[in-house]
């Protein structure tokens, strides 16, 4: 049966059955089907199918699929018991415009770009949206994107940024160029403004600053869980949090057995907050907000840790991400710097070893959990 006959038969199916079938298919096939007829186009673009397809993807791939942003493009791979091979994903023609991957959520990627701009990209559908520019009346020395996530209460995707200002009368230099700032300007006390973008309204708003300064958290994209963004504090004593809907700030204490000297790093594992220490102790927060639910999944034996020491010396650069095999028996830790720095922790045998992922670029700057999805980007898109 050729493709056209198959599609004709699909259109003859009951609508609910058709939606069910489409929700299981890869995005690349759905993009082809959208070009066949207006009826299939409308069904595939319907919010019900988009959400159902996302739910299927999260259920099947959220545990072990990672996306890698490197100097040569965007790649993805799925961690499992068999050898992992990375594949290249779509990347816009103006690739150099993208500077830093600031977050990944439900198939969408958030990038910090040139000229202090922000863009969202769905590499599966190839839709890219440039966000409105932030209008600032005061001179600033830093504009940083610290988080991107989805909150289900208002069904909205949001981007969090902060602006760091300097007193305008402290110096006369152009503060938009940090390299030309005189030393006298560095002594000024910083002032902060926190900004929140809503994809639903396509607008930025100035919100309340946190009770702590942005200098007090590790400079890395916020981890999304429970409608909130999370960052490790610089003193390694607690997790700083921001709720995307209520716009409230709060803290989550770390397990009592984790010393700040262990340099714990925050990541996401199976949708739960996860903390990994320099000594390869892996803890997860089983029940969000319940301190006693911190559970240790893995402790690296000393003989294995010694063999990994040279790799762990780059721990100060940070843990980039973590993934779990489908049966839950293995955890993959991705460290900063290059494709050689992956550690596989076997929960059954209590072993830790280095592994390599073929197909990745030699150098990369970010790794995040990722699933392919049909999540649309409303408004003007750049393809």
N, C-alpha and C positions, 0 to 999 in steps of 0.2 A: 504494500500500500504506500503510495507516495505521500509527501507531506501535505499537499493540498487536499487530498481526500481525507487524510487524518484530521485536518483542521475543520473541514466541512462537517465531519461526524462529531467533532467536539462541540461545534456550535449547535448541533441538534440535541445535545444532552440537556437534561433539566438543569436550570441555573444553579441550584445549590450544589448539585453534584459537580458541575463544571468548576465552580469556585473551589471546591474541595480538592479536585485534581490539580488545578493550577497552583494551589498553595504549596504543593510538594515539589514543584519543578525548579531547576536552577534559573537564576535571573537571566542568564544569556539566552535561554530558550524563550522565556517570557517576553524579552525584548523583540525577538523575531515574531512571536505571535501577535504583538501589538500592531505590527505593520500589516497584518493580513486583512483585518476588517475593523470597522468602527465599533462593532459590538464587542469583540474581544478586547479592543483597546480600552473601552469603558469598564469592562469587567475587571481587567487586570489593574487598572488605575483606581478602582473603587477602594475606599478606606477599609472595607471589610477584608478584601483580599490582601491588601498591603499589610494589615495587622496580623492576619492569619499566617501569611507567609513569613513574617518576622518571628512569630511565635514558634513556627516549625524550625526556623533557622537557629533560634536561640536554644531550643531543646536539643537539636542535633549537633551543634558546633560550638556553642559558647564556652564549653569547658576547655577545649584544646586548640582553638584556632587563633593565631596571632597575625598581626599585620606589622610590617617592617618598613620604616621610612629611612632610606639611605641616600648616598650621594649619586646613585644612578637611577633611582626610581622607587616605586612602591611594590612590595612583594608580600605574599602571604603563604603560610604553611599550617598544616594541622598536625599537632603532636599526638602520636599514638605509638603502639608497640612496634610497628613496622618502620623501616627507614623513612624519615620525613624528607620531602623535597619541596622547596619553595617554588612558587610560580609568580610571574610578574603580573601586576594588575595595571589597569588603565591609569595614566597620569596625564594631566593637561599639557598641552604643547608649551606653555610658558612655565615649565617646571621650576626654573630658577626663581620664579616669583614666590614660591613656597619656601619658607625659611625653617619653620619649626612645627612639628606635629604636636599640637597642644591638647589632643584628646580624641577618643574614639568611643562612639556609642551607637548601638543599633544599626551598624553599617555606615554611619556618617563619620567623616573625619573632620577635625577642626584644625586649621593651620594658621599660625602667625605668619604674616607675609611682609613683603617690603613696604616701606612707607607707613609702618605701624598699622597696616590693614589686617583684616581677618577674613578667611574664606572657609566655606564648608564644601566638602566633596563627598559624593557617593561614588566610589570607584566601580561599583557593580553596574550602575545605571549610567555612569559618566556625566552626571549632573554636577555642576559646580556653581556655587552662589557666593558672590562677594558681599560681605556685610556692609551696612552703612558705616561711613567713617565717624569716628568719635570727634565731636567738636569740643575743644578745650579753650577756655578763655585765658587761663594762666599758662605760663611757660613751664615745661616739665622736663625732667631728665630721664624718665623711664616710664614706658607703657607696656605692661606685661599681661599676657593671657595666662591665667592660672587654672582654668577648668572649663570643661564642656560636658554637659550631661542632659539626660532626659528625666523629667518628673511627670509621673502618671496622673497626678491630681488634676492638673490643668491641661494634660496632654500636650506638653510643650518642650522644645529643646532650647537650652539656655547656655550662654557663654559668659564666663566671669573674668573680668579684667581689673587690674588696679593701676592707678596713675600715681607716680611719685613726683611731687613738686619740690621746688626750692624757692626760698624767699626771693622775689624778683628784685629787691633792692640790694641784695648781697653782692651782686656783681653785674656787669653790663654785657657779658658774653652772651652769645646766642645759645640758649640752653637746649635747643632742638638738636644741637650737635654736641653730644657728650664728649667727643674727643677734644673739642676746643674749650671745654670748661676750665677756668682757672682753678688753681689749688684753693684759693680762698672760698670758692663756691662749695667745695667738698665739706667744709666745716659747718655749713648751714644745717639747721634741723629739718629733716624731711617732713613733708605734709602729704597725706594720702587722700585719694578718692577712689572708691570702689564702684565699678560699673557692671551692670547686668543687662545682657541682650536677650530678647525673646524672639524666637523664630516666628511665633504666632503673630506678633505685632510688628515684627521687622524693625525694632527700635531699641535703642539703648536707654537706660535710666540710671541715674545716680542713686545708690542705696547706702544704707548705714555701713560705716567701716566696722571691721571686727574689733572686739575688745583687746586684741593683740595686734601688733604691727605685722605687715607682710614679710618683714625681715626675719620674723621669728619662726617661719615655717620653711621646710626644705623646698628649694626652688625646683619643683617638678609638677607636671600636670596633676590636677586633683583626681583621686580615685572615686569613681561613681558607684554608689550603693545606697539603697533605701532612700531614693530621691535627694541624696546629699552628695556633696563633694568632700573629700578627705585629704589631708596632708599630714605628714609626719612633722612634729615640732623639731626645731634645730637642736634642742637639748635632749631629744630622744626620750622624753618622759610621757608624752601623750599624743593623741591624734587630734588635730584641729579640724573642725567640721563646719560646713555651711549648708543649710537646708534650702534647696532651690525654690521651693514653693513659699514657705513661711519667711524666707530671707533672714533666718535666725542663725546665730553662731553658737556652737557648743563644743565640748571636748569629750573624748573617749579615752579613759586611762588604759595603759598597756598592761599586759599580764605582770603580776608582781615579781615573777621570776626572771623578767628581762631587765638587765641592768643597762643604763644608758651607754656604758662602755662597750656593749655588744653591737652598737651601731645598727639598730633595727631599721629595716626598710619596709615601706608599705606597698602592698599590691592587692590585686583582686584574684581570688581563686574560687571557681564555681559560684560566682556571684556573692561570695562572702569576703569581708575584709580579712586580709592575710598579712602577717608580719614575719619577715625572714631576717635572722640575725647574721652577723659576720661569721659566727660559728656554725651556720647552717641549721639552726633550730627553726622549724616552720610552725607557726601558730595561726589558727583561724578563729574568728569570732562566730561561733555557731549560732547564737541568738543575738541579733543586733540590739545594742544598748544594754545588754546584760553582762556586767563585768565578769561574773563567775563562769560565763560560757566560753571564755578563751580556752582553746584546746590545742595541745601540742600534737602535731601529726608526725613530725620527723625530728630526730636528733642525729646529726652526722657522727659516726664513730671517729675517734681521734686519728686512726690510721688512714682513713679516707680523707679526712680534712687536711692532714699533712701533705698528701699527694696532690691536693688541689690548692695548696698555699699560694703558688705563683699566680694562679688565676685570681684568687681571692684578694690579692694585694691591690687590685683595682676596685675593691669594694667601695672605696671612698668616692668613686664616680657614680655609684648607685646601682641598685637592682632595677632593671627596666620593666620586667613583667614576669608573670608566671602562668603556666598552663598545666592542665591535668589530663591524663589519659582517660579514655572513655570508661574504663573499668575502675578508675580511681586509684590504681595501684602505683602510679608513677607521677611525679611532679617535675616539670621542666622549669628551671630558673634561667632567665636571660639576663646576663650582666651587660654593663655598658661596654662600648668600644668596637668590638668586631665579631664576626661570625664564629670565631673559635670559642667564645666565652658562654657556652651553654652547659649547664650542669643538670644531669638527670638524677633525681632522688627516688630510689625504689623503696616504697613503704613496706613491702613484704620482706625483702632480703636485708633491709636497712643498709643499703649501699648507695654511694654517691660517686658519679663518674662524669667525665667530660664527654660530650657528644658534639658532632658537627651537623649542620643543616645544609645540604647541598643546594645550590641555586641562589643563595643570598649574596648581596653585594659585599665586597671586602670590608667596607665601613658603613655603619649606620648610626643614626642619632636617636632613634625612638622605636620602641616595640610596644604595641598595645593589643588587648583582646579585640577581636573583630569577627563579625558575621556578615555575609552578604545579605542585602535586603532591597526592598523596593521603596523604602522610605523616601518620599519626594522632597525636593527643595523648592518651595514656593517662591514666586517672584522672578526676577530676571536671572537667568542662568548663563554661564559661559561654558561652552562645550569644546 
